[in-house]
Amino acid sequence: MSARTPEEICRHFQKYMLEGDIDSVLSLYEPRAVFLDEAGELKSGIQELREQLAPFAAAKTLFNFAIKEIITSGDIALMQTGWTVSSLGPTMLYAIEVARRQRDGTWRWVIGDPYTVNKHRPSVIDKAMTSQI
């Protein structure tokens, strides 16, 4: 089932993960989507996303979510979503995601960073500030 709105991507993700259906989970992402893993390493494309997400699907992990905000501009949506992941004991993640409307009117994720909050990764701003001290 395809997402007709950005919000539906989250509902389908939750459903497919709970069913253990990794192929359907991956259908929610564009083929060249990128994803930052917990270590802050960029994962790109469906195969690398599969490697990251397959263990959760195999465990039929429950992902509860609360969409905090969606800002759209034309065919692009910036999503801020809180996720509670049952298999992590339970763990709360705060994700920033970018979705894009496809030619057929459905929506897919293009960029995902589920470890936005409670994870400090050196950024360009951090490096610039450090070099000025």
ABEGO torsion letter per residue (X at the ends): XBBABAAAAAAAAAAAAAAGBAAAAAAABBAABBBBBAAGBBBBEAAAAAAAAAAAAAAGBBBBBBBABBBBBEABBBBBBBBBBAAAOBBBBBBBBBBBBBAAGBBBBABBBAAABGBBBBBAAAAAAAAAX
